[in-house]
Amino acid sequence: MKITNLFFRRAVGFAGTIFFRSLIGTVDFKWAFYDPEIDPYIGKKHFILMFWHEHILCPLVFRRHSPVTMLTSQHGDAEMVSQAAQFLGMKYVRGSSYSGGSAAIKEMLTLREHDILAFTPDGPRGPARKMAPGAVYLASKLQMPIVLLGIGYDRPYRLRSWDKFVIPRPFSRGRIISSPFIAVPQRLSKPELEHYRHYCETLLTDLTDRAEHWAASGGHIAGESAVCMGPKSSLMYYGYSQYAEIN
């Protein structure tokens, strides 16, 4: 039964990735990156990229075959995400972002060798848009800055899952807004850990809300750039996002 379930999850991950890649290719995407260095195709920085679980496939599809390692949980459903990452030419690591014990910490420290570590801080079971403390804990232990990615679509479909997984409508608008690099101190007390957790959760929710409003309005913001799949998008920057109000 376990083998059958594993095969099924891998098959779903493979088929879902092909479908999503084809669908998202029809979407009119624009982004506003606070710092273009977060683009794995042109940047050289090491950091942790976080976005809500409902948008988990979007960054993987856009930046396939890039130096991104997806951190997935040990949960069975994570096999579908791992399969998607592998199909898109990315690495993946299975494990918890918040585990005690020297063995777990030692394993996490090896992740420093990866250029960009991406994961969803509210996965794999939620609650949706509630950041687990492990997100900040991992950034502190690895001493890698955090970048938050807000993603929004114009009137998307939503599944009846715990995260209300988003599926964009064909030929609709998609928008992405990033945060600046957020440095987390190496040693955190429990109150400090909660402070950074709450700050990142609030900012990521705000960025997602802004991206959704931007997509729904069809307006413009300062520093926006057109997006296409592949390295050519690195030639399309013409400014920096300063969280300008939508026109």
N, C-alpha and C positions, 0 to 999 in steps of 0.2 A: 504493500500500500504506500509506503514512504517513497519508493522508487517511482510509482505512478504519479504521486502528488508532485514530486520534484520535476518529472518530465512535463507535467501539465503546467506548472508555474513557469518553467523555462519557455514552453511553447507560447503561453499567453504573453510573456514578456517580449518575446521575439515578434509575434504578430502585432501586439499593441504598439511597439516601437515603429514598425513599418507604417502602420496606419497613422500614428501621430505625426511622424516625419512628413508624410504626404499631406496631411491636413494642415499642419502649421506652415507649410510652404505656400499656402494660399493667403495667409494672414498678412495684413499690412502692419509691419512692426516698426516701431521707433523706440529708441532708448535715450536716456539722459544719465550718463555715468558721471559721478562726481569726479572720478579720476579715471581716464582711459586705461591706466596701467592695470586695472582689474581684468581687462580683456585678456584671456589666456593666450590669444593669438599674437599679441604684441607686447604684453607685460612680462617682466622678469621677476616679479615679487612673489614671495611665498605667503599665502594667507588662507584663511578659512572662509568659504563662501556659504552663506545660509539663506534659505528661502523656505516658505511654508510648504508643507507636504502636498497641498492641493495643486501645486505647480511643479511637481518634481521632475517631469519629463522635459519641460521647456528649456532650461539651461543645457541639459544634456544634448538635446537635438541641435541647438544652435551652435554649440561649440564641440561637436564631435571630433574625435581624433586630436584632442588637445591635451596638455599636461594637467588633467584634472583627475583626481582620485575620489570616487564616491564612497563615503562611509555609510554602509548599510547595517541594519541590525541583524541579530541572530534569528529574528522572527521568520517564519516560513514565507510570508508574503514578500519579504525583502529579496527573495530569490528572483522575482520578476524584475525588480529594479537592477539587481546585479547583472542579470541577463541583458537588460537594455543598455547598461553602461558598457558591457563587453562588446555588444553588437555595434555600438557607436564609437568604438576604438578608445575607450577609457579604461582605467584601472578601477578596481573596487576593493574595499577592505571590509570584512564582516566583523562586527564587534560592537560593544557598548561604548558610548561616549562618556559614561559616568559609572565607572566600576571601581570598587575599592581593591586594595591589595597591591603589593609591589609588582607582581607578574603583569597585572592589567596596565599599570602605569608604564612599565618597561616596554610593553607592546605598543602603547600609544606613542611613546617617545620615538619609535622608529618611523612614525608617520612624518617626521620632520623632513625626510628625504623627498617627499612629494611636493611639487610646485604649488598646487592648489588642492585643498581638501574641501569637498562639498558635501553637505548633508542637510537634512531637514530637522530643525530643533523641536518640532512638535510630533515627529514620527516615532515609532511606526503605528501607534494606537491613539495618539492624541492626549488630551483634548486639542481640538483644532485651534491653531493660532495661539497656543500657550507654550511658551518656551521652557523646556526642561533645563534645570541647572547644569546638566552635563555639557551643554553647548559652551557656556562660559568656562566651566571647569577644564574642558579640553583645550580651549584657547590659552588659558593660563598655564597649563602644564607644558604645552608645546611651544609656548611663547611665539605664537603666530597671530597677527592681527585678524580681526573679524571684518568682513564686508557683508552687508545685508542687501538683499535684492528683492525689491517690490515688483510684482508682476500683475498686470491687469488686462482684461479683455472687454470688448464691447458686447454685452448681452450674451455671455457664454452659456453653454449647457453645463449643468452640474449633476454629478451622480449622487445617488442616495447612500453614500458612504460616510464614514465618521468625519472625513475631512471635506466632504462635498467637492470631490475631485473635479477639476475644471477641464472642460473640453471646449476649445474655441469654435465658434461658428465659422464655416468656410467663408473666406473673403471678408472677414470682419477686421477690426482694428485690435492690435496688441501693443502694449506699452510696458517699458521696463525702466525703473528708477533705482539707482544704487546709492548706498551710503558712502561716506569717506571711510578710510581705514580706521578701525577702532582698536586701540592698544589696550590689552588687559594685563594688569600686574601679575607677576609670577606667583606671589604668595598672597592668597586672599583669605580673610576671615569669613565666617558665615554671613555676617551682615554685608560685607563687601561683595561677596558672591551674589547675594540677593539683589544688591544695588545694580550691578552690571547686568544680571539676568533681566530685571525689570526694565532697565534702560533699553537694552537690545530688543526685548519683546515689544515695547511701546514704539520704538523707532521702526521696526520691521512692519508692524501693523500700520503705522502711519504711511510708510512708503508704499505698501500694498494698496491702501485706500486711495492714495494720490494717483497711483498708476491706473487703478480702476476708474477713477473719475476722469483722468486724462483720456483714457480709451473711450469712455462713454461720451465725452464731450466733443471729441474730434478736434480739440484745440491744439495750441502749441505752447511749449515751455522753453525757457532759455537753455541753450546747449544741447538741444535734441539733435539726434542723428538718425538717418535711415539705417535699417538693419537688413543684411542679407546673410544667408547661411554660407559659411566658409570664410577664409582669410581675407577676401576682398573687402569685408566690412571694416577692416582696420584702416582703410583708406578714406572712410566716410565721416570721420570725426571733423567737427568744426567748432567745438566749444566744450565748456564744462557746465555741468548742472549745478546750479546754486539754489535748488529747490524753489525756483520762481513760481509764482502763482500762474495757474492755467488761464490763458486768454479766453 
